Amino acid sequence: MVSVWAADITPLLIEETYQAYYDKVPEWRKDKADKLKNVDDKARSVGAWILWEKMKKVLIKAAKEAGQSCAYIVRGISGATLEVYRVDLKDGKEARVRATSFRLPDLTKLLTLVAISSKEEVLNYLPNNYPASMIYPAGIIVDGLVIEKATVKAEKEPVLTLPQQRK
């Protein structure tokens, strides 16, 4: 099953409807929408959050049906690590977790592609100094993703000390 998520923002162009949904979004999303000048862009910003909340509900429902104790959201890469959030299935609250990488299981073990966003992201990069571009969906809900926990490496004491540190 593949679900493509799209939203008609036309109702959000009506001030009363926009305000009703605007009141439901978090403060940081309100700030983002408030900085936009175009009314259509403000409606898209608020609509994107409402659509995200619907996708999150689908994720929670799928995790409950699969008998999972929690669900994970991989939001993106921040520096050398992933932004991974653990979602509590009871209240939907998110908590950031440490993770170094994630991988999809073998295709034979990948059970379900639950939902996929209709919004696309573009990544331009230079692997081995050759220009490349990748177009990918902004959000995907999959079953069977494996998240690797971050391991904290203990630093060893240096064998030699700096001359100014010697007694």
C-alpha positions as CSV (number, residue, x, y, z in Angstrom):
1,M,0.0,0.0,0.0
2,V,1.4,3.4,-1.0
3,S,-0.5,6.5,0.2
4,V,0.4,9.9,-1.4
5,W,-0.3,12.8,0.8
6,A,-1.5,16.1,-0.7
7,A,-3.7,18.8,0.7
8,D,-6.0,21.4,-0.9
9,I,-5.1,24.6,0.8
10,T,-8.0,26.6,-0.8
11,P,-10.0,26.5,2.5
12,L,-7.1,28.0,4.3
13,L,-7.3,31.1,2.1
14,I,-10.5,31.9,4.0
15,E,-9.4,34.0,7.1
16,E,-11.7,32.2,9.6
17,T,-10.6,28.7,8.5
18,Y,-6.9,29.8,8.4
19,Q,-7.2,31.2,11.9
20,A,-8.8,28.0,13.3
21,Y,-5.9,25.8,11.9
22,Y,-3.3,28.5,12.8
23,D,-4.4,28.2,16.4
24,K,-3.6,24.5,16.4
25,V,0.0,24.6,15.2
26,P,3.0,25.0,17.5
27,E,4.6,28.4,18.2
28,W,7.6,27.8,15.9
29,R,5.3,27.1,13.0
30,K,3.3,30.2,13.7
31,D,6.5,32.3,13.7
32,K,7.5,30.7,10.4
33,A,4.0,31.4,8.8
34,D,4.0,35.0,10.2
35,K,7.3,35.8,8.5
36,L,5.8,35.0,5.1
37,K,4.3,37.9,3.2
38,N,2.2,36.0,0.6
39,V,-1.2,34.7,1.9
40,D,-0.8,31.5,-0.2
41,D,2.6,30.8,1.4
42,K,1.1,31.3,4.9
43,A,-1.6,28.8,4.0
44,R,0.9,26.3,2.6
45,S,3.0,26.6,5.8
46,V,0.1,25.9,8.1
47,G,-1.3,23.3,5.7
48,A,2.1,21.5,5.7
49,W,1.9,21.2,9.5
50,I,-1.6,19.9,9.5
51,L,-0.7,17.3,6.8
52,W,2.4,16.3,8.9
53,E,0.1,15.8,11.9
54,K,-2.1,13.5,9.8
55,M,0.9,11.5,8.7
56,K,2.1,11.2,12.3
57,K,-1.3,9.8,13.3
58,V,-1.0,7.2,10.5
59,L,2.5,6.3,11.8
60,I,1.2,5.8,15.3
61,K,-1.8,3.8,14.2
62,A,0.5,1.5,12.1
63,A,2.9,1.0,14.9
64,K,0.1,0.1,17.3
65,E,-1.4,-2.4,14.8
66,A,2.1,-4.0,14.5
67,G,2.3,-4.4,18.2
68,Q,5.2,-2.0,18.6
69,S,6.0,-0.1,21.8
70,C,7.0,3.0,20.0
71,A,7.7,4.5,16.6
72,Y,10.6,6.5,15.2
73,I,10.8,9.5,12.9
74,V,14.0,10.2,11.0
75,R,13.8,14.0,10.2
76,G,17.1,14.6,8.6
77,I,20.8,14.7,8.9
78,S,22.3,17.2,11.3
79,G,26.1,17.3,10.8
80,A,27.4,13.8,10.9
81,T,24.4,12.3,12.8
82,L,20.8,11.7,12.1
83,E,17.9,13.6,13.7
84,V,15.9,10.6,15.0
85,Y,12.9,11.0,17.3
86,R,11.1,8.3,19.3
87,V,7.4,8.8,19.3
88,D,5.4,7.6,22.3
89,L,2.3,5.8,21.0
90,K,0.1,6.8,23.9
91,D,0.4,10.6,23.7
92,G,2.3,11.2,20.4
93,K,5.1,13.1,22.2
94,E,8.5,13.0,20.6
95,A,11.9,12.7,22.2
96,R,15.2,13.0,20.3
97,V,17.4,9.9,20.5
98,R,21.1,9.3,19.6
99,A,21.6,7.4,16.4
100,T,24.5,7.1,14.1
101,S,22.8,5.6,11.0
102,F,19.8,3.8,9.8
103,R,19.3,1.2,7.1
104,L,16.5,-0.4,5.4
105,P,16.3,-4.2,5.8
106,D,16.6,-6.6,2.9
107,L,13.8,-6.0,0.4
108,T,12.4,-9.4,1.3
109,K,12.1,-8.3,4.9
110,L,10.7,-4.8,4.1
111,L,7.1,-5.4,5.1
112,T,5.2,-2.2,4.2
113,L,5.6,1.2,2.7
114,V,2.9,2.7,4.8
115,A,2.7,6.3,3.4
116,I,4.7,8.6,1.2
117,S,4.6,12.4,1.0
118,S,3.7,14.1,-2.3
119,K,6.1,16.9,-1.5
120,E,9.6,16.4,-3.1
121,E,13.0,17.5,-1.8
122,V,16.1,18.1,-4.0
123,L,19.6,17.3,-2.9
124,N,22.6,18.5,-5.1
125,Y,26.0,17.2,-4.1
126,L,29.4,16.3,-5.4
127,P,30.3,12.6,-4.7
128,N,33.9,12.1,-5.8
129,N,33.9,15.5,-7.4
130,Y,31.1,14.6,-9.9
131,P,27.9,16.6,-9.7
132,A,24.9,14.6,-8.8
133,S,21.3,15.4,-7.9
134,M,18.7,13.4,-6.0
135,I,15.0,14.0,-5.9
136,Y,13.2,12.2,-3.0
137,P,9.9,12.4,-1.1
138,A,9.9,14.8,1.9
139,G,8.4,12.0,4.1
140,I,8.0,8.3,4.0
141,I,6.5,5.9,6.6
142,V,8.1,2.4,6.4
143,D,7.9,-0.7,8.5
144,G,11.2,-2.5,9.2
145,L,13.7,0.4,9.4
146,V,16.7,-0.5,11.5
147,I,18.2,2.4,13.6
148,E,21.8,2.0,14.8
149,K,22.4,3.4,18.3
150,A,25.3,5.9,18.8
151,T,28.2,4.5,20.7
152,V,30.2,6.9,22.9
153,K,33.9,6.3,22.6
154,A,36.0,6.9,25.7
155,E,39.0,9.0,25.0
156,K,42.3,7.5,26.0
157,E,44.8,9.6,28.0
158,P,47.7,10.7,25.9
159,V,50.9,8.8,26.3
160,L,53.0,12.0,26.3
161,T,52.1,15.4,27.8
162,L,52.8,18.8,26.4
163,P,56.0,20.4,27.8
164,Q,54.1,23.2,29.4
165,Q,51.9,20.6,31.3
166,R,54.9,18.7,32.7
167,K,55.9,19.4,36.3
